[in-house]
Each structure stands twice: as structure tokens, then as C-alpha cells.
């Protein structure tokens, strides 16, 4: 059984150099601290520490072996979504990353599967970039921020992107980005501890009640960090739809039908929470993920799944089988 980690990030020094040459104003600045980490700055974001494994492939391979992971599904770091930047410049940065991730997957086809990024603030341009990422660079899905410059994922203009993703049956990893109410969560790292799962929850609710999932059944939306608060609050979503008119404004059918098509990664940091997720959505809708290489991810992902889940079939589905099915190339099983 090949263990597939469906949630990992990459930003190599070659990518940084290519961005710096093409779009100096959006170039990430990497300052090394020591052998383990550096500081990354891009626009108004400062990531400290920025782990060496994000840019060092040999370190990544060593970590994969130590963590008993065979395949990484790799995507850009959320700092390079750049949805707030000029769309043309952000699109150039997206294309550089997509091309580089595609090349990485071709060099190491047994170790990497790639996801694209796109300048979603210009949906028409993003649709073209995503189409190219799939047909030219061989990427198998889209890495998507939870909001686009403060706008939710039910914006009608985004249908241009959803149509491409639907036609190709893409896996879309929804990741928190630029969290809401950040000014109230500056202390205690709450922007991540609470803000990230809240962002994912808002994104999921927008996809459900905005009818995006209903209208685009071919897209496999996957929620980062075990779905934020969605598994715990799905009953409240359904109850609100039943008793209030507002949730019916754009959704034609029962929200349970859209909720039942959402996927989740396995990052809960607690065995009881992972077992609850499986009870609520079923093992067939959970993929293994670690958020590698960031410190709010996990380095014990395989062990955490093994310790939390007694059923061998469910463990195998989460660690390998579900991702094999989701990322199967045309003609593969």
C-alpha cells in the first residue's frame, strides 16, 4: 500500500528565482535562519519560521521516508495565491508555479502528484490558466483559497473556473487564506487556531448554499484541516435551510446533497475528532493529509490514523485507496 499525502506544499528556490526575474514586485524573499528554517516575506505576509523542507527536495524525501509516506500531492504555499495583487502579475506567478510543479511531477512521477494555482481575482484568466495546467503541465487539481480578495466562493464570475474544473473532474483543495475578523484574533496565534477553521467553514457554506457544488457535480471539493467546523455544524446548516428562507436563495435542492459530496483531509490532531469525522461522513470521503511542511501540520500522520482507527479497511482507504481513486489518470483504475 502506497501512502498518499493529499495536502502538502512546495516553494523551491528555483521557483523563487523564476518569480523574481519575471515579476520582481511579487517575488518571495527567503532569508535563511539556520539549517532547519528561514523567514519568508511576500507582500504583507511574513512566515517565520519557513521550514527548509518547503524548498529542499532532499529534506522532503528524507522526511517522507521517516513519516512512512510514499507520495506527496504538492501545491503552492497559500502565501502565493496573491489574490489581492494585480491579476496579470499574479497570473504570471501562478503559471511559473504550475509549470515548475508539473516538471517536478514528471521528474519524480512515483513521488509527486501536482495541483495548480490560478489568479482567481480574474476568473476568465484563471480558467485559461487552469485549463493549461491540466492539459499542458499534467496537474490533477486546483489549490484554492477560501476567499478571493474578501469575496466568497459563490461569486457568479467564478463559474468560469468551476466549468473547467467540472469538465476535467478535478480535485479542488480548499485552503484557508486571509482569515476573517483577524483584528480580533491577533493574540495567542488565534488567526490560525480559530481563524483557519472558520475560513474553511465559510468557504464550504458558500459552496453549498451558493449552489456551486449542486451545479458542478464533477468537482471533488476537499476541505483542509478536516473541514474546519463543517462536520460538527452540518446539522445546523440543514436545520437553517429547513426553517429559514435565506439559505434557499440560490440552492435549488437539499443542502445535504451538496454536503454529502464534500471531501475532507485527515488533519484533526486528536483521535476522537478523527473518529467523529469518519462517523459523520464515512471513510470513503476522507483523504490522508499532513499540511507538510508547516508546523501546524503533523509529522505523525500515519501513526495518528493507525491509532485512531481500528478498522483496517477504513485505514487503507484513508491512507491510500481514496487518493488513488481521486487522482487516477485517464485509463487508470
BELFEN-V469720 format. One record per pair of residues at least 24 apart in sequence whose C-alpha atoms are under 6 Angstrom apart, sorted by the first residue. I is the first residue (numbers start at 1). GAP is how many residues later the second one is. Records with the same first field share a line. If there is no record, write none. Layout:
# BELFEN-V469720
I: GAP / GAP
This chain:
# BELFEN-V469720
2: 68
3: 66 / 67 / 316 / 317
4: 67 / 316
5: 67 / 68 / 283 / 284
6: 67 / 282 / 283
7: 282 / 283 / 284
8: 65 / 66 / 283 / 284
9: 65 / 66 / 67 / 68
10: 44 / 66
11: 43 / 44
12: 43
13: 42
71: 40 / 41
72: 40
73: 39 / 40 / 41
74: 40
75: 40
83: 38 / 65 / 66
84: 65
90: 29
91: 28
94: 24
99: 38
102: 35 / 36
114: 25 / 26
115: 24 / 25 / 26 / 27 / 28
116: 26 / 27
117: 25 / 26
123: 35
124: 36
127: 33 / 34
141: 29 / 30 / 31
142: 30
143: 29 / 30
144: 29 / 30 / 31
145: 29 / 30 / 31 / 32
146: 28 / 29 / 30 / 31 / 57
153: 53
154: 52 / 53 / 56
165: 54
166: 50 / 52 / 53
169: 49 / 50
170: 49
171: 49
172: 48 / 49 / 50
173: 49
174: 49 / 50
175: 49
176: 24
197: 31
200: 28
201: 27 / 28 / 29
208: 50
209: 42
210: 40 / 41
211: 39 / 40
213: 45
214: 44
221: 41 / 42
222: 41 / 42
223: 41
224: 41
225: 40 / 42
226: 38 / 39 / 40 / 41 / 42
227: 37
265: 24
271: 37
283: 31
286: 32
287: 31
288: 30 / 31
